[in-house]
Amino acid sequence: MKDNRRDFIKKSASLAAAISVGGIGSAMPIPIDQRKKAGKIKEYKKDAGIKFAFLMGPTSPKVPFARQIGVLHAVSGVERIPDTKAWDPKAITATKEIWEKEGIKWTVVEGPPSLGTQTKLGLAGKDEEIANFITFMKNLKQYGDVDVICYNWMPVISWARTQTDRPGRGGALMTAFDYEDMKGKPLTQYGEISKELLWKNLEYFLKAVVPEAEKIGMNLSLHPDDPQVDSIQGISRIMNTVESFDRMLDIYPSKYNGITMCQGNFSLMGADIPTLVRRWGKREIINFVHFRSVQDLSGVIPSTKFTECFHDEGQIDMYEAMKAYYDIGFHGPLRPDHVPTMHGETNERPGYMTLGNLYATGYIRGLAESVAKSGSKS
């Protein structure tokens, strides 16, 4: 027993000596800065350099959550001020100051107030409306420091769903669309609107506006038709295929004549999102991203029946999509879109409630960090 104790003491003494000579140094972690110099740690920029954003107004319940989780970019409209047009410097300055007080950067205007039916249908007053749009762009850039305008080419009937409370995972409420439920609805006051007319008016608009956008560095970002069907109540849809967007881009080739990459709609057109992101990324025309997921229920392309879902389910490979954004060097604004309404929420704004946005942001941030730290280029 005494011999065993002597052996233990001798071994302990030898170990202590080894540690004192330098053994403990090799056991301790190498400081981060030394590992970076040795090339063992990749430099990581938060959120892979993407500007995480929420669609919200200054009084939205999402605002305090946005600050807490580091979503510091706002996608919003312009504050309404009595006897003041939305494109006036006073309204734009007031909006910027409100966001600054919240500690959030106003980055994108989605659904510009100076672009409507007159321009899209080519009615009397279209030139005045376009002139107001150009004024809006200039003042937005000068007084608001905003450089992205997301717009659409869906006159009269814009975003449409046939169900806003479809039960999803765990009882969450999803938005859904079924083209069959839209059939038989009456024409609008404008009657039948052809695709040719919409293309003519879009070309007229782009040739008037994009040159002015180039001068001031305003990124125009056209959103796809949602839903991406052929027509609704006699109003044709033209931005409902990938080929249509290629045609639009060729009308006036420019970085400032760009796209809102709304993943859900392009996926429902039959596109593989990572492949499409890389193709258009080479042209540098993806100016804004709606990071969302969907599930086709129709079996046809473009989809005529679908549901929206949580970001971690659906038909889009979200990890590969994030890799594609990273590989093209996308550093613009990105926001979740059309999230489920979760337990305890009222569903007063289907697709746009708070908890789903928080869940989505955590999921998207995890993807961004994983992809950025891996270095992608897959």
N, C-alpha and C positions, 0 to 999 in steps of 0.2 A: 504493500500500500504506500509506504514511504517512497519507494523507487518511482512509482507512478506519479506521485505528487511532484518529485524532483524533475521528472521528465516534462510535466505540464508547465512548471515554472520556467524551465530552460526554453521551451518552445515559445512561451509568452514573451520572454525577454527578447528572443530573436525576432519575433514579429514586431515588437515595439521598436527595435533598432532599425528594422527595415522601413517602418513607417517614418521614423525620424529622419532617415536619409533621403526620403523622397517618395516613398510608396503612397503616402496619403495624398500627395499632389496628383498622382495619376488616377486616383479614385474619385477626386472631386470633378464636377462638371467644368468644361472650358467656358470662360465668359463668352456671351453672345457676340460681342464685337470681334473677338479672336476667331470664332467660328465663321463669321461673315467674311473676314479677311482671307480665311483659308478656303473659301468657296463652298463651305458645308451648309450654309443657310442661304436660300434665295431671298433677295430683297422682296418684301411684300408691301404693296400699297393697299390700304384699306378698301374693301369692296372691289378689289382689282381695278381701282381707278374709276369705277362707274359711279355716276351721281344717282344715288338711291333717292327716290321721290315718292310722294303720295299725291293722289288727286284729292284736294281738300281746299276748303275756304278757311279764312282766319278763325272763324268760330266753330270749326269742325271739332268733334270730340277726338279726332285723330291727332290734333296738334300737340298736346302734351305728351302723348305716347311717342310721336315722331321725334321730339327732342330727346326723350329718354333712351330710345333705341338707336339714335344716330341717323335718322332719316332727315337730312337737313336741306332738302330741296322740295319746293312746292310746285305742283301743277295746278294752276287755278285761273279763274277769269279775272275780270277787273272789277274793283269796288264800284258800286253804284252811288253816284253823287248827284243830288238834285240839280237839274238844269245844266248837266255836264254830260257830254258824249263820252262813250267808253274809250274813244281814241284820243281824247283831249289830254294834254300833259298833266293837268290837275288830277284827273282820275288815275292815271298811270303812276304818278308820283305818290299819291296817297296809298295805292296798293303796295308799292315797293316799301314804303315806310312802315306799313302795318306788319309786313313779313319780317322786316329787319328787327322790329321790336320783339318779335317772337324768336329771333335767333335762327331764322330759316331763310334760305335764299330762294327768291322767286325766279324760277328757271324756265318754265314752259307755260304758254297759254294754249289751252286745248278748247277748241270750239270758239274761234274768234268772233266777236260780236258784229263785225263789219263785213261778213260774208254770208249771203243767204240766198233766198229763192230767186231774186231778180237776176243775180249773176249766173246761178246754176241752170236756170231755165231760159236765160237770155231775154228777160222781160224788160220793159221800159224802166229806166232807173239803174240798169246794170253798170253803166259807166260811172255814175256817182258812187255806187257801192264799191266798185273797184278802187276809185280814187280814195275813198275813206279807208279801205284796206291798206293801201300804200301809206297813207298818213299814219295809220295805226302801227304798221311795221316800224316806221321811222321813229315815232315817238316812244314805242315800246323799247326799242334799242337804246335811244338816247336817255330817256327818263326812267326806264324800268330795268335796264341792264338785263333784259331777257333776250335770248337769241334762238329760241325754238317756238314755232307756231305749228301746232297740230290741227289740221283741218280735214274735212271729208268732202266727198262729192255725192252726197245722198240728199237730194232736194225733197222737201215736203215731209217725207217719212225717213227718219234717221235710224238710230239704234232701235231694234225691235225684238221682242221676245213674246212667245205665246204662253209661257208659264214662268212665274217668278218664285214658286215655292215647291219645286220638285224635290222630294225627299232624297237626300244623298247619304253619305257615310255618317253613321251615328245619329241620323236625324237632322243633319245640317240641311239648310234649304238652298237649292241650286236654281239658277235660271236656265231655261231651256227653250228650244225653238222647234216647231214642226210646221213645215211649209203647207201641209194639208189643212192646217187650222186657219191659214191665211186666205185660202182660196174661197171665192164666193163673196169676199168683202167688196163693197162698192168702190168705184173709181173715186178719186179725189176731185176737187173742183177744177183741176188742171187737165183732167181726162187722160188720154194715153200719151205718154212721153217716150219718145224713141231713144235708142242708144245713140243714133247719129247726132241728134240734137245735143245730147249731153257731151259727146266728144267734141263737137264744134265749140260749145261754150267753155269747156275745160281748156281747150287749146287757146281760145281767146284770152282767158284769164291768165294762163301761164306766161304767154308771150308779153302780156302787159305787166305782170307782177314780178316774175323771176329776175329780170334785169335790175329792177330796183332793189330786190333782196340781195343780189350780188354786191351792189354798191355799199351796202351797210353791214353785210355779213349776217343776214337773218336766215336761219335754216327753216325752210318750209318743209313740212313733213306730212305727206298725204296718208291718211288712214284708210285701210280697205273698207269696202262695204260690209256692214254687219247687220243682218246676216248676208252672206255672200251668195244670194240667190239671183235668179234672172230678173225678176221684177216684183214689186209689191203694190197692189191696188192701182195697176196701170203705170206706175213710175218705174222705168227701167233702171237697172243697176249696171254700171260699167266697170267699176273697180272691184271686180269679183273673181279675177283670175290673175295668175302670175304674169301671163302674157300681156294682159291689159296694163300692168304696171311697167313692163318693159316698153310698151308703146308710149305710155305717159312720160317715162324718163327720156325717151328719144325726141319728144316734142321740143324740149329745151334742155339739152344735156348740161347739167351743172350740179355741183355739190349742194347748192342751195335749192335745187328742185329735187327734194329728197322724199324719204319714206318713213312712216311710223311702222316699225316692224311689230305689228300686232300678231303674235305667234298663233293665237287661236284661229283667227280667220285664214291666215295663209296655210295653216295645217289643214283646215277644212276645205281648202281649195285643192288639196292633194299634194302640197309641197312638203318635202323633207326639210324641216327648219334649219338644222345645222348646215346642210348643203346650200340652202338659199341665203343664209346669213353670210357664208363665205363668198358666194358669187357676187352678191350686191356689196359686200364689204370691200371688194377690190375696187369698186367704183366710188367708195366713200360717200354713199348716199343714204345710209341708215343713220338718221339724225335723232331718233327717239325710239324707245322700246316699250311695248306693253308685254310684260312677261306673264303669260297666262297659259292655262292648260284646258283642253276640251276633250270631249269624247264623241265621235261620230256615231249616230244610231241609225243612219240611213243606208249605208253601204254603197252610196253613189258619190261621184265627184262632179262639181262641188256639192258638199253635204246639204241635204234638205231637212235633216233632223239631227239635232245634237243637244248635248247638255254641257254645261260648264262644271268644273269640279275643282277639288283641292289641287294645289300645285304639284303634289307628289303622287297624283294618279292621272289618268288620262293617256292620250295617245302620243304625246310629244316626249322625246328623250330629253329631259330638261338638263341633265348633266352635259350631254353632247352639245346642246344649244349654248350653254354657258361657255363651253370650251371654244365654240365658234366665235362668240363675241370677244373672248380674250385673244384669240389668234388674230382677229382683224384689228385689234387695238381699239376697240370701242370704249370710249371714255365719256359718252354722253349721258343724258338722263334716262333712267329706267324706272318704271313703276309696276307694281302688281296691278292686275285688272280682273274685274268680274269674279270676286271672291265669294265663297259660300257665306250665308248668314248663319252664325253659330249660336249655341245655347245661350239664352238670356237676352238676345238681341231682338229688336222689334220687326226687322225686315222692312222698315219704312223706305229704305233705299236699296232695293235688291241688287246684289252684286257689288255694293259699295260700302258695306258696313265696316266696323272697326276691327273686330277680332280676327276676321279672315285676312285682313291686310297685315296684321301683326304676325300671324302664323306664316303667311307667305314670305314676309320679309326675312324672318329667321331662316326659312328654307333657302331662299335665294342667296342670302349672305353666306350660308354654309357652302353652297355650290361655288360661289365666287372665290372664297378663300381656298377651297380645295383645288380648284382649277389653277388659280394664280400660283399657289405654292408648288404645284406639280410642274409648272412651266408649259403645259399643254403642247401646242404645235403637233397635234396628233394627225 
